[in-house]
Each structure stands twice: as C-alpha cells, then as structure tokens.
Amino acid sequence: MAQGSWSAIDGTVTSGANTNSATIRWNSGPVVGKAIFTPVEGLGFKSNWEVNVVRVDLQMSGETNRVVVNTPAVLTPGNPLRVDSVASGRAMTAALTVNRIEGPIVNGVMRGLRYIQMGFVQTVEFSRMRARYFNLGVWHISPLEGKEFGDWEYRPPAVTTPPWMNSQNLENFNSFWGPGADPATAVLNVGFSVADTPRQVRAGGVVHKGVPVDWYDLKWNFMVYFAVRTTEAANDAAKVYTQRAKASWSFVGWGRMQQDPNTLVWTWANERDNVADPRFTEVISGQVVPITTGPSAYSQINGPANADDKWFDRPI
C-alpha cells in the first residue's frame, strides 16, 4: 500500500512526513495552521486540516517566575518510619505568569481557547529509597527505588483531575486554567502557582533483622512542568500534554539516625537540604510531558508495591 506525505503551513512536520500519520509542531500563533496530506504524488489530490493554534506567551523574567524550597527534611517525632520533606509549611512552591493567551480571529471571532487547558504536571523519580542498620553491612532498599511515576495527587483522595496538579485550585493556589468558552479578546496576565510537600511513610523500618536503624538515605527527584493541551479528542490530541516550561527540585532526606535515650525521640545527626532550580526554563521544542497516565507516586508509596516484605537487602 502506498504511503502518503504531509506538509504544514505555520508549522513543521517533525516526524512521519512520508507516512500516513505525522507529528506537526505548530508555530507560536495565534494563527489558523494547516496540515496538508497528499495521498499519492502527482494526482493533484490533497486533503487539508485546519488547526486553531493558540498563543501561550510566558513571562520568564522577574519574580513571577520562581521555584522555592524550604529545608530541611525532618523525622516525625514518635514515628521515625515517616520522613517529612519539611517541618512546617510547604517543601516546594512555584509560580509562573502567562502574559497572553490568544487564539486566531476568524470572521471577527476568536477561536481555539475553549478547547485549551493549562497548568502544572509533575513527575518524580525515587532516586534513592533505602536504610542502613549498624553492623548488618547491607542497604535495605525499597522496590520503588530507581522508578519514575506521575505525581499529581495534590491532596489524596482524588481532588484533582490527573495528570493536573491541583486542578480545583485549592488553598489559594491558582494551578489550573481552562476557560470552556472562547473569550472576545486575548486573556492577559494569568498568574499560576502550585505547591507540594511530600513525605516518605515507610522509610525502611526502625529495626531490621534485630538491628536498629542507623542511616536513612532518601532522594526523590521531581520535575514540575507547566503544560498545555487541547481537549479535542480527534487523533488522540487530548492525550498530548505539551511542555511550555519546566523546573526540577528534590526532596532530600538522608543522614545518620539517633535516638534520645530519655525521650526516645528519633532525630537526624546532621542537616539535609532540599534543592531546586531557582526558576522555570521555557520549552519551545514541542516536547511532551513524559508521564501523564498510570499509577501515581502516592498510590505506589502507600500501596502493596512498597510493602515491608517487598524491601530487599543489598551489600554496602
């Protein structure tokens, strides 16, 4: 069967140009772009698809673009199995402003914005999730270590629409935008913000094989994306969450453990610091958010995949 070919107006065919299915990265807009499909060269027959390309212009300079982390991580008094990313408040807060959201004008009417959603999507890699027990000579390791998941459950149980973080805009954080209708004019100066405060609820156990814990080693690497998608289902377009900005941050909970013999309260013997990029970096390559489906990080941490009997030993 012969393969067709694709071209685009106000866009670039990035893959599949000479197949029956192509990927097109549209220009910044606002414009009505065109995808042009030629089934067989030389016959003079072509099919055109029009696409409303919406402009999403970000404010990347100044204080409206920021990522802030509080530190350090702490052990929960009386419950050394739980490590909180911060003693109080938020471990991470982030903010970004969109200068302008604008669709193309057709016959005097702005088009495209009714289908647009934007906000924050987060992923996390459990880089290290392990504990050490004095003279055992082994790391006791979570089966989740080294794995990556979507992390969108803002306040479980579900009060957000995955994969968006905080799609209900709770607690004075404006994390999500989706107008549901085409405005008469461009939408200006929309401020977005989001926060996260992760905790490790099963750090490895206070005692393993009769030996008390001596060291926790926890490092979770987060990537928070500011993403845009269309709700139109044609060609699975609604499943594509395009990155417009991104920033990384880490929850770091590691160090030697000690227990006060009088109060029996566990504490760290040294400081740990959560870290983050100071601001978002703009993305203009058309890259998509890598994880938008599947089990959430919260469900994995608190579910059978991370049960005590699933942790395993590895020589130090």
Summary of the structure (lengths in Angstrom):
residues: 316
radius of gyration: 24.0
end to end distance: 57.8
largest distance: 88.6
contacts: 957
relative contact order: 0.19
helix: 7%
strand: 48%
